[in-house]
């Protein structure tokens, strides 16, 4: 099945150096996707078209609602209607963890000082001996930029990818940086690709929520063209 288009042409008025021009330009598409977990409506995400199952799996993983691929029994999607159903092997109570972001101190020893309390209960320091050569890191971040075709056409999406010592393994572009990360992590989750020796690549700012997603997936390294926040740096130290 072909992938839906990430953008469409739209009539615009361009102004450049005093010249007004009427023409068409590429504009990113924005679609709502409603996720049902075990027949119960869980969330509606606004995202770029395509990769809906990957987005759903990654979202459930990074929200702590599933831990291993066998937790998901079935996934079905109606792309035209923007609906995604996920059935799990055991009952899940989203109210216990989903989107509960109460800030609290963690164990009295965190250099970050503040954690999201539910994430703090579930996250553990990353244990990995994986090392990446500096030149290789420059190569793969350049590959991320080179393959960001939708961004070059529209300027309206973020990019995320998973890489190892050989290069990029999978990559997604999305209007939301969280969505792009969830699609990458969901792809690895669905295809049972170990992330413990991988690198998560990003095109944008590294916020604390993004780092928490990487930590849930047990990824030892996050690499971005853009900057991290101070809380992200402190969390990274705490999580190894």
C-alpha positions as CSV (number, residue, x, y, z in Angstrom):
1,X,0.0,0.0,0.0
2,X,1.4,3.4,-1.0
3,X,2.1,5.9,1.7
4,X,-0.2,9.0,1.9
5,X,1.4,12.3,0.8
6,X,3.0,14.3,3.5
7,X,2.1,17.6,1.7
8,X,0.0,19.1,-1.0
9,X,0.3,22.1,-3.2
10,X,-1.6,25.2,-2.4
11,X,-1.9,28.6,-4.0
12,X,0.2,31.2,-2.2
13,X,1.3,34.8,-2.6
14,X,5.1,35.1,-2.5
15,X,6.9,38.4,-1.7
16,X,10.7,38.6,-2.3
17,X,12.8,41.6,-2.8
18,X,9.9,43.8,-3.7
19,X,8.4,41.3,-6.2
20,X,5.0,39.8,-5.6
21,X,4.3,36.4,-7.3
22,X,1.3,34.2,-7.4
23,X,2.2,30.6,-7.4
24,X,1.8,27.2,-5.8
25,X,3.9,25.8,-3.0
26,X,4.0,22.6,-0.9
27,X,2.2,22.8,2.4
28,X,2.5,20.0,5.0
29,X,-0.6,18.0,5.8
30,X,-2.0,17.8,9.3
31,X,-4.3,14.9,10.3
32,X,-6.0,13.9,13.6
33,X,-5.5,10.2,14.7
34,X,-7.7,8.9,17.5
35,X,-6.2,6.0,19.4
36,X,-8.5,3.4,21.0
37,X,-6.8,1.1,23.6
38,X,-8.8,-2.1,24.2
39,X,-12.0,-0.4,22.7
40,X,-11.6,2.6,24.9
41,X,-10.8,6.0,23.4
42,X,-7.4,7.0,24.8
43,X,-6.1,10.1,22.9
44,X,-6.3,12.0,19.7
45,X,-2.9,13.0,18.2
46,X,-2.4,15.6,15.5
47,X,0.2,14.2,13.2
48,X,1.5,13.9,9.6
49,X,-0.1,11.2,7.5
50,X,1.4,7.7,7.5
51,X,3.1,5.5,10.1
52,X,0.0,5.4,12.2
53,X,0.7,1.9,13.7
54,X,4.3,3.0,14.5
55,X,3.0,6.1,16.1
56,X,0.5,4.2,18.2
57,X,3.0,1.6,19.3
58,X,5.6,4.2,20.1
59,X,3.1,6.4,22.0
60,X,2.0,3.5,24.2
61,X,5.7,2.5,24.8
62,X,6.8,6.0,25.7
63,X,3.8,6.5,28.0
64,X,4.7,3.4,29.9
65,X,1.5,1.5,28.9
66,X,3.3,-1.3,27.1
67,X,6.8,-2.7,27.8
68,X,7.4,-5.5,25.2
69,X,6.1,-6.3,21.7
70,X,4.1,-9.3,23.0
71,X,2.0,-6.8,25.0
72,X,0.3,-5.8,21.7
73,X,-2.0,-8.5,20.3
74,X,-3.4,-6.6,17.3
75,X,-3.4,-3.2,15.7
76,X,-5.8,-2.0,13.0
77,X,-6.1,1.4,11.3
78,X,-8.6,3.2,9.2
79,X,-6.4,5.9,7.6
80,X,-9.3,7.7,5.9
81,X,-11.2,8.1,9.1
82,X,-8.1,8.7,11.3
83,X,-8.8,5.8,13.7
84,X,-6.4,3.4,15.3
85,X,-7.3,0.4,17.4
86,X,-4.9,-1.4,19.7
87,X,-5.6,-4.6,21.6
88,X,-3.3,-5.7,24.3
89,X,-2.6,-9.1,25.9
90,X,-3.6,-7.9,29.3
91,X,-5.8,-5.2,30.8
92,X,-4.2,-1.8,31.0
93,X,-5.5,1.0,33.2
94,X,-4.3,4.2,31.5
95,X,-5.5,6.4,34.5
96,X,-2.6,5.0,36.5
97,X,0.2,6.3,34.2
98,X,-1.1,8.0,31.1
99,X,-0.3,11.7,30.8
100,X,0.0,12.1,34.6
101,X,2.8,14.5,34.9
102,X,3.1,15.6,38.5
103,X,6.5,17.2,39.2
104,X,8.1,16.0,42.3
105,X,11.6,15.4,43.8
106,X,13.0,12.0,43.1
107,X,14.8,10.0,45.8
108,X,16.4,13.1,47.2
109,X,19.6,12.6,45.1
110,X,18.7,13.7,41.6
111,X,20.9,16.3,40.1
112,X,17.9,17.3,38.1
113,X,16.1,18.1,41.3
114,X,12.7,17.7,39.7
115,X,11.2,14.7,37.9
116,X,7.9,13.8,36.5
117,X,6.8,11.5,39.3
118,X,5.3,8.6,37.2
119,X,8.3,8.6,34.9
120,X,10.7,8.6,37.9
121,X,9.0,5.5,39.2
122,X,9.5,3.6,35.9
123,X,12.8,4.9,34.5
124,X,16.2,3.3,35.3
125,X,19.7,4.5,34.5
126,X,20.8,3.2,31.1
127,X,23.4,0.4,31.1
128,X,25.3,0.3,27.9
129,X,28.9,-0.1,26.8
130,X,28.1,1.1,23.2
131,X,30.4,3.8,21.8
132,X,30.1,5.8,18.6
133,X,33.0,7.2,16.7
134,X,32.8,11.0,16.4
135,X,33.2,11.0,12.6
136,X,30.4,8.4,12.3
137,X,28.1,10.7,14.4
138,X,28.7,13.6,12.0
139,X,28.0,11.2,9.1
140,X,24.6,10.0,10.4
141,X,23.4,13.4,11.5
142,X,24.2,14.6,8.0
143,X,22.3,11.7,6.6
144,X,19.3,12.7,8.6
145,X,19.4,16.2,7.1
146,X,19.9,14.9,3.6
147,X,16.9,12.5,3.8
148,X,14.6,15.2,5.2
149,X,12.9,15.6,1.9
150,X,9.6,16.9,3.3
151,X,11.3,19.5,5.4
152,X,13.2,20.8,2.4
153,X,10.0,21.1,0.4
154,X,7.9,22.6,3.2
155,X,10.0,23.7,6.2
156,X,7.1,22.4,8.3
157,X,8.2,19.1,9.9
158,X,10.6,17.6,12.4
159,X,12.8,14.6,11.7
160,X,13.9,11.6,13.9
161,X,15.8,8.5,13.1
162,X,17.4,5.4,14.7
163,X,21.0,4.6,13.8
164,X,23.7,2.1,14.7
165,X,27.4,1.7,13.7
166,X,26.3,1.0,10.1
167,X,24.1,4.1,9.5
168,X,20.4,5.0,9.7
169,X,18.0,2.1,10.3
170,X,14.7,4.0,10.1
171,X,13.6,7.6,9.8
172,X,10.3,9.5,10.1
173,X,9.3,13.1,9.5
174,X,6.3,14.6,11.3
175,X,4.7,17.9,12.1
176,X,5.3,17.1,15.8
177,X,8.8,16.2,17.1
178,X,7.2,13.9,19.7
179,X,5.3,12.1,16.9
180,X,8.5,11.7,14.9
181,X,10.3,10.1,17.9
182,X,7.3,7.9,18.7
183,X,7.1,6.7,15.1
184,X,10.8,5.8,15.2
185,X,10.6,4.0,18.5
186,X,7.3,2.3,17.5
187,X,8.9,1.0,14.3
188,X,11.7,-0.6,16.4
189,X,9.2,-1.9,18.9
190,X,7.0,-3.5,16.3
191,X,9.9,-5.1,14.5
192,X,11.6,-6.2,17.7
193,X,14.8,-4.2,17.0
194,X,16.9,-3.9,20.1
195,X,17.6,-0.2,20.9
196,X,20.2,-0.8,23.6
197,X,23.1,-0.2,21.2
198,X,21.4,2.4,19.0
199,X,21.4,6.2,18.7
200,X,18.3,8.4,18.5
201,X,18.8,11.3,16.0
202,X,16.7,14.5,16.1
203,X,16.5,17.6,14.0
204,X,15.2,19.8,16.8
205,X,15.5,20.8,20.4
206,X,16.0,18.0,22.9
207,X,13.3,18.6,25.6
208,X,13.1,16.6,28.8
209,X,10.1,14.7,27.4
210,X,12.1,13.5,24.4
211,X,14.9,12.3,26.7
212,X,12.4,10.4,28.8
213,X,11.1,8.7,25.6
214,X,14.6,7.7,24.8
215,X,15.2,6.4,28.3
216,X,12.0,4.3,28.2
217,X,13.3,2.7,25.0
218,X,16.7,2.1,26.7
219,X,18.6,4.1,24.1
220,X,22.1,5.1,25.4
221,X,22.7,8.2,23.1
222,X,20.6,11.1,21.8
223,X,22.1,13.2,19.0
224,X,20.6,16.4,17.6
225,X,21.4,19.4,15.4
226,X,19.7,21.6,18.0
227,X,20.3,22.2,21.7
228,X,19.0,20.5,24.9
229,X,17.4,22.2,27.8
230,X,19.1,22.3,31.2
231,X,16.6,19.8,32.7
232,X,17.3,17.5,29.8
233,X,21.1,17.7,30.5
234,X,20.5,17.0,34.2
235,X,18.1,14.1,33.5
236,X,20.7,12.7,31.0
237,X,23.3,12.7,33.8
238,X,21.0,11.0,36.2
239,X,20.0,8.4,33.6
240,X,23.5,7.7,32.5
